[in-house]
Amino acid sequence: MIQNLENLLYGEKNLAWIHHETHRLLGLLPQTPGLTLPDGGALVDDVYGHFPDLGWDLLVQEFLRSQ
């Protein structure tokens, strides 16, 4: 159990990881003109549902399988 806790990210390291992974995901999305969050765009709760052309296999490979 202690070994699992040693692998967790806390504080600034956690924020940096989230920032990095968010930008990795955004890099996979189609670059189409439209609203961005600062312009009034909104977060989506289902990336695959909104962008099915990404492909489920790609999302699993990139974000769920360990390297």
Distance bins in CASP14 RR format, pairs under 12 A and 6 or more apart:
PFRMAT RR
TARGET T0000
AUTHOR 0000-0000-0000
RMODE 2
METHOD distances of the structure
MODEL  1
1 7 0 0 0 0 0 1 0 0 0 0 0
1 8 0 0 0 0 0 1 0 0 0 0 0
2 8 0 0 0 0 0 1 0 0 0 0 0
7 13 0 0 0 0 0 1 0 0 0 0 0
7 17 0 0 0 0 0 1 0 0 0 0 0
7 66 0 0 0 0 0 1 0 0 0 0 0
8 14 0 0 0 0 1 0 0 0 0 0 0
8 17 0 0 0 0 0 1 0 0 0 0 0
9 15 0 0 0 0 1 0 0 0 0 0 0
9 16 0 0 0 0 1 0 0 0 0 0 0
9 17 1 0 1 0 0 0 0 0 0 0 0
9 18 0 0 0 0 1 0 0 0 0 0 0
9 19 0 0 0 0 0 1 0 0 0 0 0
9 20 0 0 0 0 0 1 0 0 0 0 0
9 21 0 0 0 0 0 1 0 0 0 0 0
10 16 0 0 0 0 0 1 0 0 0 0 0
10 17 0 0 0 0 0 1 0 0 0 0 0
11 17 0 0 0 0 1 0 0 0 0 0 0
11 18 0 0 0 0 0 1 0 0 0 0 0
12 18 0 0 0 0 0 1 0 0 0 0 0
12 19 0 0 0 0 0 1 0 0 0 0 0
13 19 0 0 0 0 0 1 0 0 0 0 0
13 20 0 0 0 0 0 1 0 0 0 0 0
14 20 0 0 0 0 0 1 0 0 0 0 0
14 21 0 0 0 0 0 1 0 0 0 0 0
15 21 0 0 0 0 0 1 0 0 0 0 0
15 22 0 0 0 0 0 1 0 0 0 0 0
16 22 0 0 0 0 0 1 0 0 0 0 0
16 23 0 0 0 0 0 1 0 0 0 0 0
17 23 0 0 0 0 0 1 0 0 0 0 0
17 24 0 0 0 0 0 1 0 0 0 0 0
18 24 0 0 0 0 0 1 0 0 0 0 0
18 25 0 0 0 0 0 1 0 0 0 0 0
19 25 0 0 0 0 0 1 0 0 0 0 0
19 26 0 0 0 0 0 1 0 0 0 0 0
20 26 0 0 0 0 0 1 0 0 0 0 0
20 27 0 0 0 0 0 1 0 0 0 0 0
20 63 0 0 0 0 0 1 0 0 0 0 0
21 27 0 0 0 0 0 1 0 0 0 0 0
21 28 0 0 0 0 0 1 0 0 0 0 0
21 47 0 0 0 0 0 1 0 0 0 0 0
21 59 0 0 0 0 0 1 0 0 0 0 0
21 62 0 0 0 0 1 0 0 0 0 0 0
21 63 1 0 0 1 0 0 0 0 0 0 0
21 64 0 0 0 0 0 1 0 0 0 0 0
22 28 0 0 0 0 0 1 0 0 0 0 0
22 29 0 0 0 0 0 1 0 0 0 0 0
22 37 0 0 0 0 0 1 0 0 0 0 0
22 43 0 0 0 0 0 1 0 0 0 0 0
22 47 0 0 0 0 0 1 0 0 0 0 0
22 63 0 0 0 0 0 1 0 0 0 0 0
23 29 0 0 0 0 0 1 0 0 0 0 0
24 47 0 0 0 0 0 1 0 0 0 0 0
24 58 0 0 0 0 0 1 0 0 0 0 0
24 59 0 0 0 0 0 1 0 0 0 0 0
24 62 1 0 0 1 0 0 0 0 0 0 0
24 63 1 0 0 1 0 0 0 0 0 0 0
25 43 0 0 0 0 0 1 0 0 0 0 0
25 44 0 0 0 0 0 1 0 0 0 0 0
25 47 1 0 0 1 0 0 0 0 0 0 0
25 48 0 0 0 0 0 1 0 0 0 0 0
25 50 0 0 0 0 0 1 0 0 0 0 0
25 51 0 0 0 0 1 0 0 0 0 0 0
25 54 0 0 0 0 1 0 0 0 0 0 0
25 58 0 0 0 0 0 1 0 0 0 0 0
25 59 0 0 0 0 1 0 0 0 0 0 0
25 62 1 0 0 1 0 0 0 0 0 0 0
25 63 1 0 0 1 0 0 0 0 0 0 0
26 36 0 0 0 0 0 1 0 0 0 0 0
26 37 0 0 0 0 0 1 0 0 0 0 0
26 43 0 0 0 0 0 1 0 0 0 0 0
26 44 0 0 0 0 0 1 0 0 0 0 0
26 47 0 0 0 0 1 0 0 0 0 0 0
26 51 0 0 0 0 0 1 0 0 0 0 0
26 54 0 0 0 0 0 1 0 0 0 0 0
27 47 0 0 0 0 0 1 0 0 0 0 0
27 51 0 0 0 0 0 1 0 0 0 0 0
27 54 0 0 0 0 0 1 0 0 0 0 0
27 58 0 0 0 0 0 1 0 0 0 0 0
27 62 0 0 0 0 0 1 0 0 0 0 0
28 47 0 0 0 0 1 0 0 0 0 0 0
28 48 0 0 0 0 0 1 0 0 0 0 0
28 51 0 0 0 0 1 0 0 0 0 0 0
28 53 0 0 0 0 0 1 0 0 0 0 0
28 54 1 0 1 0 0 0 0 0 0 0 0
28 55 0 0 0 0 1 0 0 0 0 0 0
28 58 1 0 0 1 0 0 0 0 0 0 0
28 59 1 0 0 1 0 0 0 0 0 0 0
28 61 0 0 0 0 0 1 0 0 0 0 0
28 62 1 0 0 1 0 0 0 0 0 0 0
28 63 0 0 0 0 1 0 0 0 0 0 0
29 36 0 0 0 0 0 1 0 0 0 0 0
29 44 0 0 0 0 1 0 0 0 0 0 0
29 47 1 0 0 1 0 0 0 0 0 0 0
29 48 0 0 0 0 0 1 0 0 0 0 0
29 50 0 0 0 0 1 0 0 0 0 0 0
29 51 1 0 1 0 0 0 0 0 0 0 0
29 52 0 0 0 0 0 1 0 0 0 0 0
29 53 0 0 0 0 1 0 0 0 0 0 0
29 54 1 0 0 1 0 0 0 0 0 0 0
29 55 0 0 0 0 0 1 0 0 0 0 0
29 58 0 0 0 0 0 1 0 0 0 0 0
29 59 0 0 0 0 0 1 0 0 0 0 0
30 47 0 0 0 0 0 1 0 0 0 0 0
30 50 0 0 0 0 0 1 0 0 0 0 0
30 51 1 0 0 1 0 0 0 0 0 0 0
30 52 0 0 0 0 0 1 0 0 0 0 0
30 53 1 0 0 1 0 0 0 0 0 0 0
30 54 0 0 0 0 1 0 0 0 0 0 0
31 51 0 0 0 0 0 1 0 0 0 0 0
32 50 0 0 0 0 0 1 0 0 0 0 0
32 51 0 0 0 0 0 1 0 0 0 0 0
32 53 0 0 0 0 0 1 0 0 0 0 0
33 39 0 0 0 0 0 1 0 0 0 0 0
34 40 0 0 0 0 1 0 0 0 0 0 0
34 41 0 0 0 0 1 0 0 0 0 0 0
34 42 0 0 0 0 0 1 0 0 0 0 0
35 41 1 1 0 0 0 0 0 0 0 0 0
35 42 1 0 0 1 0 0 0 0 0 0 0
35 43 0 0 0 0 0 1 0 0 0 0 0
35 44 0 0 0 0 0 1 0 0 0 0 0
36 42 0 0 0 0 0 1 0 0 0 0 0
36 43 0 0 0 0 0 1 0 0 0 0 0
37 43 1 0 0 1 0 0 0 0 0 0 0
37 44 0 0 0 0 0 1 0 0 0 0 0
42 50 0 0 0 0 0 1 0 0 0 0 0
43 50 0 0 0 0 0 1 0 0 0 0 0
44 50 1 0 1 0 0 0 0 0 0 0 0
44 51 0 0 0 0 1 0 0 0 0 0 0
46 52 0 0 0 0 1 0 0 0 0 0 0
46 54 0 0 0 0 0 1 0 0 0 0 0
46 59 0 0 0 0 0 1 0 0 0 0 0
47 53 0 0 0 0 0 1 0 0 0 0 0
47 54 1 0 0 1 0 0 0 0 0 0 0
47 55 0 0 0 0 0 1 0 0 0 0 0
47 56 0 0 0 0 0 1 0 0 0 0 0
47 58 0 0 0 0 0 1 0 0 0 0 0
47 59 1 0 0 1 0 0 0 0 0 0 0
47 62 0 0 0 0 0 1 0 0 0 0 0
47 63 0 0 0 0 1 0 0 0 0 0 0
48 54 1 0 0 1 0 0 0 0 0 0 0
48 55 1 0 0 1 0 0 0 0 0 0 0
48 56 1 0 0 1 0 0 0 0 0 0 0
48 57 0 0 0 0 0 1 0 0 0 0 0
48 58 0 0 0 0 1 0 0 0 0 0 0
48 59 1 0 0 1 0 0 0 0 0 0 0
48 60 0 0 0 0 1 0 0 0 0 0 0
48 62 0 0 0 0 0 1 0 0 0 0 0
48 63 0 0 0 0 0 1 0 0 0 0 0
48 64 0 0 0 0 0 1 0 0 0 0 0
49 55 0 0 0 0 0 1 0 0 0 0 0
49 56 0 0 0 0 1 0 0 0 0 0 0
49 59 0 0 0 0 0 1 0 0 0 0 0
51 58 0 0 0 0 0 1 0 0 0 0 0
51 59 0 0 0 0 1 0 0 0 0 0 0
52 58 0 0 0 0 0 1 0 0 0 0 0
52 59 0 0 0 0 0 1 0 0 0 0 0
53 59 0 0 0 0 0 1 0 0 0 0 0
54 60 0 0 0 0 0 1 0 0 0 0 0
54 61 0 0 0 0 0 1 0 0 0 0 0
54 62 0 0 0 0 1 0 0 0 0 0 0
54 63 0 0 0 0 0 1 0 0 0 0 0
55 61 0 0 0 0 1 0 0 0 0 0 0
55 62 0 0 0 0 0 1 0 0 0 0 0
55 63 0 0 0 0 0 1 0 0 0 0 0
56 62 0 0 0 0 0 1 0 0 0 0 0
56 63 0 0 0 0 0 1 0 0 0 0 0
56 64 0 0 0 0 0 1 0 0 0 0 0
57 63 0 0 0 0 0 1 0 0 0 0 0
57 64 0 0 0 0 0 1 0 0 0 0 0
57 65 0 0 0 0 0 1 0 0 0 0 0
58 64 0 0 0 0 0 1 0 0 0 0 0
58 65 0 0 0 0 0 1 0 0 0 0 0
59 65 0 0 0 0 0 1 0 0 0 0 0
60 66 0 0 0 0 0 1 0 0 0 0 0
61 67 0 0 0 0 1 0 0 0 0 0 0
END
